[in-house]
Amino acid sequence: MVGAFSQNIVTLTGLPMILLSESDLTNPLCGSILDADIHHNILSLLKSIAKGHQSPTLISEKLCDSIWAYKSCQCYALVINSFSPPCICWDGSCGLHMECMEQKSEESMPAKLPVFHNAAVKDVKWSQQGHFLLSCGYDCTSRLIDVEKGLETQVFRQDQIVGVIKLHPDDSNLFLSEGSKGQIKLCDARTGKVVHDYNQNLGLILDVEFTMNGKQFISSSDVSQSNASENAIIVWDVSREVPLSNQVYVEAYTCPCVSRHQFDSIFVSQSNGNYVVIFTTTPPYRLNKYKQYEGHVVSGFPIKCNFSLDGKKLASGSSDCSIYIYDYQL
């Protein structure tokens, strides 16, 4: 059974990769890109990209990799990471770059966010409280940044390009770091050391996701490098450093994204077969053979997907420059 397609909410010309993360397309706290409570300067930026207009204040369409939003009752912040080294941080309440040195007004209070990476940034994550950013990139480092102070508080160096990072759901001091050589590491921000190593002779790590209790995590890797399709998705035991199952998904497709549901014991994976598949997060980690979400197109791009905050909708990017919304419960 194919998941019900709800609507195509926005088309972004020239963007082969659309990323929705930690955004709620139906909850009034976040809303959609079109009607969210975001300052008009940021909305103008997004709409100008969609219409193909150029402006000195805009991020290059080809350089824009992902957009991460954080919202609490007090603030709304937006981070755009790109294939040029800077991560641009916006104060969503006033529409100002948080890179700015000067304070525009008492209400805006933008914080300075200097450039710490000396190569392209691959991934950025907000801490649960929204006070810190964790970023990684082609300079083979993961960096923890205090957004308010604009200070780099910790640097984790590796011998591989770091392409994916993921904070632990229960302990924000722990995070997974994965890279181009297939190495997965669990790091502790308090000590600056690696706590666990996870090795399975994998190819390029495409994405990771913790289970709800944080005791396991799911990794997705490039099976074309490992020559073993059963390693496309692996469920790991966090503390014992061993794979619990490596035959979760045996189709000959890579999966550029895995995302866990907030309430149900399932996770979904974006497949290069142009569909999203569903798995259980409990043993034996079964594939749902009767339901998947189709309609969007992946075409080999690192297309992301994620659930709305209420868990009722599933959003997916598409290589046809659109965002697709599916009803998770149908």
N, C-alpha and C positions, 0 to 999 in steps of 0.2 A: 504494500500500500504506500502510495506516495503522499508525503506530508502536504497539507493544504497550503497553497500559495495565497498570501493575503493581499499584498500590494507592492508595487515598485515605487518607493517614496522619493528617490532622487537619482538623477543621472549626472555623473561627473565626467565630462569629456576630457580625454587625455590621461586619465588616471587608470592604469592597469591594475592597481591594487587598492582595495578599500578595506580599512580595518575598523571594526566596531569593537570596543572593549569597555566593560564596566559602564555602559550607557543603557538607559532604559528608554525604549522607544514609545512606551505607553504610559509609564509612571509620570505624573506631573512634576516630580522633582527634577527630571532630566528632559523628557520629551524628545522629539525628533530633531534632526538638524534644521528643519524648516521652522519649527515653532518653539524651540528650546529658549529658556530664559538666558540668552547669551547677548552680550553687548553688540550693538549694531556694527561696530568695527570688525568684529570677528565674523559675524554673519556676512558682511560685505566681502570679506576675504574668501569665504567658502563659496559664495554665489559667483564671485568673479572668476574663480577657478572653474566652476561649473560652466560658465559662459565662454571660457577661453580668453578672457581679458587679461592683459598684463598690467602690472603696477609695480613700482619700486618697493612697495611694502609687502608684496606677496611672496610666498614661498614658491619656488619653481615647481611646476607640476611634476616634472620628471624626477625631482629630488625628494619629493614628499613621500615618506615611507609609511608613517603611521601617526595617528592622532589619539592621544590618551587624555581622557577627561577625569577630573576629580571634583566631586561636589559634596559639600556638607551644608549644614544649616547656616554657616557663617561665610562660606566662600565658594567660589566656582573657579577652578583653574584648568587651563588647557595646555598640554604640551604637544608640540609637533616635532618629531625627530625626522631627520632627513639624511641623505647620502652625502651631504656636506657636514663637517664636524659639529656645527652648533646644534643644540636643542633649544628651540625657542619656546619660552614659557609665557603664557598670557594670563593676566588677571581678568577672568571672565566678567567680573562685575563692572569693570571700567574700560575694558578693551585695550589695555596698555601692555606692551612688552614688559615682562618682569625682568628683562635684561637691563632696563633703563637705570642709569645711575641716579638721576634726579627724581625727587618726589613731586609728582604733579599736583597732588592735593592730599589733604589729610585723610580723605575717604579712600583714595586709590592705594596708596602705600605699596607701590611695586617693589619687589625685591630683586636684587641683582643676581643673575644666573650666568656666571662666566663660562667660557668654553674650557672644559677640562680634557676632553678627548682630542687627540691629535690626528685622528682619522675618522672615517664615516661612522656614524652611530647606527647600530642595528636594532636595538630594542630599548624601551624605557618603561619602567613600572613605577606607579605611585605606592608609597607605604600606605597601610590601612588608615592611618590618621591624617595622611596628606601632607605631612611635614617634610618628608624626604622623597627624593627621586633615586631610583636605582637604574643605571644605564650601562650599556655594553656596546662594543663595536669592533671595528677592524684593527684597532691598536692593541688587540689582545688583552683588554682589561675590562673589568666591571668596576663601576665607580658609584659610591654612595654620596649623594649631594644633599646638604641642608638647603632647602629652597628659600626659606625665610632669610637666612644669613648669607646665602650665596657661597657657601664654603663646601669644599670637598672633604668629607670626614673619613673616608676609607677607600683604598685602592686595592683591588685583587688582580694580580697579574697572572697570565697563563701563557702557554706556548702554542696557543691556537687562537684563531679568530673567534670571538665570543658573539654568537648570534642570537641566543635566547636566554632570558633570565626569568625566574618565577619565584615570588616570595611565598614563604610557608604560610598557610591559612591561619595557624594558631600562634606561631612565634615569628614576628616580623624581623627578628634578628637573623633568621635563617633564610637562605635562598638557594635555588638551584641555578647553576651556570653551565651552559652547554655550548659546544663549538664545532668548528669545521672538521676536527679530527675524530669526532664521535665520542669525545670524553664528556662525561657528566659529573659535576662536582657539587656537593652540598657545602656551602660556605657559611661561616658565622661572622656577622658584622661586628660583634663585640671583640673578638680576638683577631680578626683578620686572617684566620686560618681555614683550611679545608677540613671539614669534619668527616665527610665520606666521599669515596670515589666509586663510580659505577662504570664498569668496563664490560663490553660485550662485543668488541670488534665491529662496531656499527659504522655506518657512513655518516654523512653530515646530519647533525641533529636539527630537525625542523621545528619542533615545538615540544613543550612539556606541560603537564597539568597535575596538580595534587588532587588526591581524592578528598572527600569532605572531612574525614578525620585526620588527614595529614600524615597517616601512617604508610601510605603508598603513593606512588606517582606514576603517571603514564608518559612515556616518551614516544615520539614519532621520528623516524630517521629515513634517510635516503637509501632505499633498498637497492638502487642501481649500483651503489658503491659496495654494499655488503653482499650483493648477489644472493640474498635470501629474503624472499618476500614475507616469510613469517616474522621477520624482525621489523616490519614496517611499524608496528605498534607493540610496545612492551610495557607490561605492568611490573613495577619494581617495589620491593620492600625497602623502605627508607632506612631503617636501622641495620638490617642485615646485609645490605648491599647486593642482594641477589634478585634476579628476575623471577617473578611469580608465574608469569605466563608470557610466552613470545609467539603464541599462535592465536592472537586475538583477531587479527585481520590478515587473511592470506591472499587477498586479491593482489594482482601485480600492478598496484598503483601506489605512489607515494601519498602521504597525508600531511599537507602543510600546516594543519591546525588541529589541535584537540582542545575541547572545552567542556568543563564539568557543569552539570545542572546544580543550581543553588540548593534545591530541596530534595529532589529525587535521586535515587542511587543509580544514576546513569551518566555517561559522558558521550559526547558526539565528536566525530572526526570528519574534517573536510577531506574528500578524496579527489584525486586528479581524474577520477572517472566521472566527474561532473555531478556529484551528489554528496550529501551529508549522511553518514551512517551513525547508528545508535548502538552503544554497548552498555552493559551493566558494570558498575564499579565494584561488585562483589563477585567472589569466585563462583563459577568458572569464567567470568568476564565474557558473557555470551553476546554475540552479534544478534541484533534484532533483524531477522530475515524478512519480516513482514512490513516493515516501515522504514522509509528513508525519505529524504527531502531532495527533490529534483526541480529543475527549472533554471537555475543559475548555471554559469559556465566558468570553469576553472582554467582550462587551457594551459596548464603548467605553471601558472603564476602562483605566488604564495598568498592565495586568497584566505582571509580569516573568516571565522564565524563565532558567534557568541549569543548567549541567552540574555533576555531582558532581566532587569532586577527582580521582577515578580515571577520570573520563570515561565511565563505564558507564551512568549514569542521567541523565535530563533531568527537572528539576523545573519545574513551572509553577503559578502561582497561578490562581485562577478566580473569576469574579464570583459564583459560588454559594457563596462563603466556604469553599473547600476548596483543598488543595494536591494536585496530581496528579503522580505519579511515572511516567515512561515509561522503558522499556528502550531505550537509544540504539542498541544493536547489533542489535535485531530490526527 
